[in-house]
Amino acid sequence: MPETNEMKNIAILGATGSIGSSTLEVVRNNPDKLRARVLTGGKKWQQLAKQALEFKPDMVVISDVHAYVPLKEALAGTSIRVEAGSEAVVAAAEFEPLDAVVAAIVGAAGLLPVMAAIKKGLQICLANKETLVVGGSLVMQAVKSAGIDLLPVDSEHSAIFQCLQGNPGNSLNKIIITASGGPFRTFSREQLLAVTPEQALKHPNWDMGGKITIDSATLMNKGLEIIEAHWLFDTDYDNIEVVVHPQSIIHSLVEFSDGSVIAQLGWPDMRLPIQYALSWPQRWLPPVPPLDLTRVASMTFESPDLTRFACLAYAIEAGRAGGIMPCVLNAANEVAVAAFLKRQIGFTEIAVLIRKTMDTFKNQPASTIDQLLEVDAQAREKALTMLANGAG
């Protein structure tokens, strides 16, 4: 890791997504501090090419091999190296010279590149929840062995991390993760049955990609965040709570052993937690306007409804079970969300498909990354088979 007055060379894995695009805004605003040396994308080669032409990285990687030729042609005449495929994405995380990797690939696909970057000894700025959901114990063991910093980018986990700064670990009593509640917080069970993808993609506070936005609508994102917080902060599930806070101004809170509660507040804008992960332990000039509490006016809080939003309940169950169950949960959720967006199942059937997939697996310890990747593939296959048979 460079000295604080030196340029930090970073790779952005998932540069064309919402987190990746926000990260590039942070880079754009801090040209004397950050250089994007590697950019990767999924299928959006036009956007990746546009980013590459502006930021001039050493290498770009598109995971969709069919997009390699048009991307290569779009960058013809530049010195930018162009690669394609999932293996090339993993190799991108090992590129030299790098100081840090912003892991913003959505889903379990982000696990292998993160593990590669950890083994390379790079600082990890983690926006990919699924890395710790799927491989929590193995990832944290690798982080400890490598002696690196794993810094959270999710607004909730960044808030917890910031609240814990300067406090001894044994003083932590409880973590309180806030949730906006999504667009259907007040919907009845009957109303949820009629929810369309278009409705679900309209988040009231945040601008996010499709999969993450649907996870927010089902509250699955909060379940994944509970599992992630368990690993990041070495906290028992009994000491992690979710509170619905529709205004999304308080991003999370920490309760200490003496009863004191500290919260981190800010506008709902991902540039702030992204920049803090990249600047830590420093704080740079603000990437967003300062918080004006008179504009906030009021903040409200309520308990989540685990009956109407069963995805949250299933995630907590999987997290407590440990072993391979979080991996199964995550794989089934990715299949179910994709099916909902394709109108193959209804909104409430997302949870049904997850439950049925989880019920087909007998839990076992998570021992290797290869084992978890195999479980991930099996869970996806089971979920897809049930979809084909009309389950959901």
Secondary structure by P-SEA (a helix, b strand, c coil): cccccbbbbbbbcccccaaaaaaaaaaaaccccccccbbbbccaaaaaaaaaaaccccbbbbccccaaaaaaaaaccccbbbbbcaaaaaaaaacccccccccccccccccaaaaaaaaacccccccccccccccaaaaaaaaaaaccccccccaaaaaaaaaacccccccccbbbbbbcccccccccaaaaaacccccccccccccccaaaaaaaaaaaaaaaaaaaaaaacccccccbbbbbbccccccbbbbccccbbbbbbbcccaaaaaaaaaaccccccccccccccccccbbbbbbbcccccaaaaaaaaaaaaccaaaaaaaaaaaaaaaaaaaccccccaaaaaaaaaaaabbbbccccaaaaaaaaaaaaaaaaaaaaaccc
